[in-house]
Amino acid sequence: MHTTNYYDTFIEVADDCRVTAAEIPQQKGDNKTVAALQFDMLIEHPYHYTSDDVVFGVYAAKNHITKKDEADEREKFFSKGQPCLRSSPLGKRYGWGIHSNAEGKVAIYPVESEEYKIFATDKNLKHVKAMRSKRA
């Protein structure tokens, strides 16, 4: 079974992120975007979900997976590799850093915040960047 979870890691915003202050992703039309779904999960429940929970939760919402089918669908979903939160639009486009604690639970922090600066300089954490939107 594959996983997208990180532990004691801070995902910094992408080098080519266009914003200097974090933005709240907006929904387009009647449907929430991936960014909006991820944002809602993480802003309302910091350190409640793992990366796997967020990635699968968005997939389940987008594909209308019922609670009764959730366990089987999750197993199928993670039977092959999935993009991790480094590829999330939150870090690539909207200016949110993602911290994973020792238990793999995640929370988001705006790039302009004091908390972001503290995590970005914490030598006890592994540091990775969100993926760039464009090739270098």
N, C-alpha and C positions, 0 to 999 in steps of 0.2 A: 504494500500500500504506500503510495507517495504522499508527501506532505508539503505544505507551503509555510509551515511554522518556522519562526525564528525565536531565539531565546537571547535575552540580554543584548538586544540589538536596536540600533536606531537607524531608520531609513530616512535619510535627509532628502529634501526636495531635489529634483533633477537639476543638473547644471543649466539646462536650457528652459527652466520654468519661467514663464512670462510675468509672473506676479511677484511683488515685493511684500505684499500683505495677503494672507490667506483669504480665499473667497469661498462662500458657501455654494456648492453646486446646485443649479436649478434643474427642475424637471422640465422635460420637453414634451409639450402636449399633455396627453392623459397619462403617459407612462413615465415612471421615474427612470433616470439614467443609472448606469452602473455607479458612477460617482455619487449620485444622490442617495442611492441605496446604501452604499458603503458608509457615507458620511452619517446618515441617520443611525445606522447600527452603532457606530463608534462614538459619536458625540453624545448619544443618549445612554450608552452603557460602557464607559471607559473601563478597560481591564476586565471585561466580562467575557469577551469572545477571543478565541485564537484566530490566527490568520485563516486556518482551514475553515473555521466557522463562518467567517466573513465571506470568503471566496465561494463556499458552497451555498451560504444563505442567499447571496445575490443570484447565483445560478438557479436556485430553487424558486426564488421569487419571479425571475424572468421567464422560467419555464413552467410556472404554475404547478409545481410539485406539491402534492398533498402531504400532510403530516404522516398519514399512514404509509406512504411510499418513501418517505424521507430516508430511512435507514438503508434500504436497498439501493436507492438512487445515489446516496452519498458514497456507498462502497463502490459502485460502478464509476462514479465521477472521479474518485481518487485512485482507481485501478491504473490510471495513466497519469503522467505528470501534468500539472496545471500551473499557469502563471501565478507567481507569488505577488504579494502586495507591492513589490518594487515596480510592478507594471501598472499599479493603480493610478487612475487619473488624479487622485487626491495629491500625490507627490509629484506627478509629472506636470500637471496643469494648474491645480488649484492652490498650491502653496502650503500643504499640510505635511508635517513630519509624522512618522509612525514609529512609536516606541513599543517594543516587545519586551515584557518583563521576564524574570527567571522562569515563570510558569508558562511562557509563550502567549500570555494574554496581551492584547494590544489596545493602545489609545492613540489619539491624534492630537497634534499640537500645531498651532499656526506658526508659520515661519518667522513672524515678527515678534513672537512672544518670548518672555524671559525663560520659560520652561524649555522652549526649543533650543535656545542658546546654551542652556545648562546641559541638555542631552547631547547636543552637537559637540560639546567639548569634554564630555565624560569619558575618560580613558578606560573606565571599567566596562564600557560597552563596545560591542563590535559596531563598526560604522559602515554602512553601504549607502549608495545614492539610489534614488528612484531612477528608473530608466529614462534616458533621453527620449524626447518625442521625435527628434530628427537625428539623422546620422551626423557625426562630427565632420 
